[in-house]
Amino acid sequence: MTLDILYIRAGGNGWGPIDQLAALTARLLEGNLVTLQDQGEVSIARKLLGQLPRHRSDRRALLVLASNPAHLAYAARLRHWLPGYRTTAAWVIDSFWSDRISRMARGRGHFDHIFITDRDLQDEWASATETKIHWAPWGTDTLVIDELPAERPVDLLRIGRQPAAWDDDRRTAEAAAAVGLTFEGRPAMDPDPAVNQQNVRSALLRSKFVLAFSNLASPADYTHPTRDYVTGRWTDALGAGVIVAGVAPRAADRTLGPASTIEIDPSDLSHGIAQIREAVVRWSPSIPAQTHARARATLDWRWRIHEIALALDLAPSTQFQNELALLDAGGTIR
């Protein structure tokens, strides 16, 4: 069966992990990947097309990888509309924006399965879409790491948005140095999202702990004001064997598992640094390997992609089966 994958990429920084997820999904499922850049508003013609009855075909399947729920409307493209699909699925990353679900996905039968990253919203999504809802949370590519380093010289790494008390890397470095800790500021930004991802991964592999605070502890105009959620900052860190320090989202225990995070003070730098120092004293060189192994067993994107393949009635390729076996065996792709 032929698989088409339509990836709608949101604007702005931070979507590098999902760019790589789209490419990984296409490779593992041997799909035809089409990437569209979100233009901010779907055309009237496309909106009208999404209201028409669905066309079906016996030999085609469609997966829509949507950065947010409004992007599901982009599936109304003539290229994907005709001659239609036997089975369709959508995977929505920022599914917490449930008030933005496209009309095309609301009870019109265009999607047979919808996968969302927020488990607690499954009932709400099912009610709004009248579609079978599955949980496919954020993950990471653990097989991209060939080998964990023997040394972790950085005690604390900063990645991404931080609360005001932690936002000045110079002040954080001085506070860390005052108690004997090594701090590294945010990795260098590059216009190429793939290079950014490599910079982040390299920094993580040097570090014992990484700072990450939930969007409720560290809000911004582009984050949800009342719902907190796990993102790639947590999963990529754990995949690299790094423990996350900060304020974890409520879903962290269920999604990330035990011993993945430590809570520190988001508003008092001195107190938070003291908490980090205590954690560094307790840190053991065996922790990265243990953390990485748990990530392989529970967080790797391949487990989510496998569930989607089953929903679409796609037989896993030999390469896909081999990589799933590597996750179980602790091997790496050569």
N, C-alpha and C positions, 0 to 999 in steps of 0.2 A: 504494500500500500504506500502511496506517495504522501509524504508529510510536508506541509507548508508551515513555516514558523514566521509569524509577523511580530516583530519587536518594535514597540513604540517607545522611543527614547525621550525622556523628559529633558528640558533645558537645564542649564546650570551645572555646577560641579557636583561630584559625589556619586555619579552614576557609573563610574568605572567598573565596580563589581558586577553590576547588572549587564554591562556591555560584555564582560567576560562570561557571565552566565549564559547569555544568548548564544555566544559562539560555542560554548561547551555543550549546550543543549542540542544545537544543530549538528555538532560533530557526533555526539553519542547516539542521537536518534536518526542520523543520516537524513536530516531535513533540509529543505530549501529555505534559507534564511533571508528575509527581507526586513531591513531596518528603516523605519520612518522617524524623522525628527518631529516632535510635537510642535505644531505651529500656533498653539494657544487656543484655537477655535476650529472645530470641525465644520466643513462647508455645509451649506443648506442642502445641496444635492446629496451629500453623503448621509446626512441626517434622515432625509426622506428615503434613501435607499435602505437604511436600517429598519424602516417600518414595514418593508415588503416581506412577504412570506419567504421562508428559507428554501433555497435550492439544495438538493441532495445528490450525492454521487457515491457509487459503491467502492471506489478505489482511492479516495482522497480523505485525508484528515488534516485538521487545522489546529494549531496551538497559537494563541495570542498571548504574548508576554507584554503586559501593560504595567508601566511605571505607577499609574494610579487609575482608579475606577473610571474616570471620564475617558480615558484612552481606549476603552473597549469600543467606542464608536468608530474608531479607525478601521475596524474589521469590515465595515461596509465599503469595500472597494470592489470594483468590477472584476479585477484580477482574481480576487478570492470569492466573489459572489457566484460567478459562473465558471464551471458547471456545478459548483457546490461541493459539499463534503458529506461523507457518511457520519463522521464523528468530529465534534468540535470541543475544544477546551480553552480556558483562559487561566492565566496565572497572574494575579494582581499583587504587586509588591507592596505599595502603600495602601493596603486595603482598609486601614483605619479611617480613611476619608469616605466612609460609607454614604455620606450625603451627596457624593459626587458620582454615584453609579450611573453610567450611561443609560439612557432610555432603551437603547438597543438590547441591553442585558436584562431589562425588567419584564420578565414574563412573556417574552416573545419567541422563545424556543430556539434562539440562534446559538446558544451554548448548551452543550449537554453536561458539561462539568465546569465548575469554577473553583480554582485553588486560590486560597488567600493565606496571608502570613499571620493573621491575627486569629488565634483559635477562639477567643471569647466572642468573636463577632460572627461565628458560623450561623447561628439562628437568625440574626438580623439580616445577613446576606441571603439566606435561604428564603426568608419572608419577602425580601425586596425583589429577588430575581426569579423565584419559583424554579430554581435550578439546584441540582445536587452540588453541595458545597464541601470541599475538602480542605484540610489544613496542610499547607506546605510552607513552613516557616523559612526565615532567612537561613542561609547556609554559607559554606566556604569551600574552596577547592583545596583540599588537603594534599592531594597527590602532586600538586605543583611544587611542593617543597621536597627537594631531593634528600636533604639531610638536615637534621637539627644541629646547630652549632654546639661545640663543647663549652664555649664561654658565653656569658651574658653580661657584658661590662656595664650596660646601662641599667640602673635601678628603676628608673621611672621615665616613661616616654609620653609625650603629649601628641595626640592626634585629634584633629577636628575641633568642633565647637566646645567651649568650656564656660562654666559660670564665671562671673566677674572676678571672683577671688583667685581663680586659676588661669585667667586669660592672658596675663603678662608673663611670657616665658622667661624674661630676665629676672623678675621677682621670684618666680618659682625656682629657677636655677640657684639663686642666692639662698633661698630658704632651704633647699635640698642640700647644698654644699655645707651650710652651717651645721647640719647634723650628720655629715659624712656620706651623703647620698649623691649619686651621679644622675643628673637629669638631662634629657635631650628634648629640645623643642620640636615643633611640628616639622615633618619632612618637607623637602623642597617641592613646590608645586610646578607642574609641567603642563603645557597646553595639551599634551597627548595623554588621555586618561589611562592608557596602558602603561605608560612610563610612571605616572602617578602611583598606580597599583604596585609596580615593582619597587618604587621608592618606599612605599608604606611597608611592604613585605620585608624588605631589607632592614628597615628600622625595627620592626617587630622582632625579627630574629636576633637582634642585638640586646633585647630588653627582657627584664623580669616582669615588670608591671607596666600597664598602659592606662592612662586616664580616659575615662568615658563616663559622662553623666547623662542620665535620661533627659528627654526633652522637657519634662516637667521641672527638673532641677536646673536645666539650662535651656530656657525657651528661646525661640527666634520667631520671626514673622512667618517663616515657611514651615514651622512644625505645628503639630496638632495641639490646641490649647488645653485639652482635657484628657486625652488618651496618650499613654506612654507606650513605647514599643521598642523591640530589639532591632538593631540595624547591623550592617556589615562591620562596624567598628568592634562589636563584641565577637562576632563569629570569626572574622579574620584573625583577631588577636588570639583566640583560643586555638584556631587551626595552626598558628605559629608557636603554640606552647606558652603563651603569655597570659597571665592572670589580669583581669580587668579590675581597676580600682576606681571607685566613684560612687554614684548612686545608680543602681541597676533598675531597669523597668520591672514592673510587677510580673511580667511574663518570663523573667529571666530564669527562675527556678525550673519552670516547665520546659522551656526551650533550650537552655544552656546546660542545665544539670548542676549538681552540687559542686562546691569548691571552685566554681568558675569565676567568682567575683568576690571582692571585699568592699565593704561600705566605708566611705570616709566622709569627712565634713565638707560639704560643698561651699560653705560661706566663710570658713575660717582657714586660711592657708597654713598658718602655723600648726593648728591642731591637726589638719589633714596630713601635713608632712610628718608629724610625729606618728600618726597612725600608719603611714607608709613605712616609716623606719621600723616600726614593730613588725610589720609584715615581711620586710626584707630580712630582718634578723631570723625570722622563722623559715624563710624560703630555703628550699633544698634543691640541689642540682638535678634531682630526679623529677622535679615538678614539670618542666617543659615536656618531657617524653610522656608523662602520664596525661597531661592536658591535651597534647596532640593526639594521643591514642583515643581519648574520649571523643574528641572532635571527629576523628575518622569514623568512629562507630555510630555517631548520632547526628553530626552537623554537616557532613559533606553533601554538596549539592547533588551528587549522583543518587543518593537515596530519594530525594524529592523528585528528580527527573525520572527515576524508575517507577515511582507511583503514578506519575503522569502518563508514562508509556503504557502502563497497565490500563489506565482509564481510557486511553485512545486505542486500545487493542493492538498495540505495536509490539512485535516480538523483539526483545533486546538483541542487538547485533553482537557478534562474537567479541568485538573490541569492547563494547559496553559491559558484557559479562566478565571479560578479563579484568576490567578496571574495578568492578564491584568486588571481584575476588581479591584484588590487590588491597582494597580497603580492609577486608577481613584478615588478610595475611600480614598487613603492615608493610607492603612493598611499595615501590615507586615506579612511575612510568619511565621507561628508558627509550 
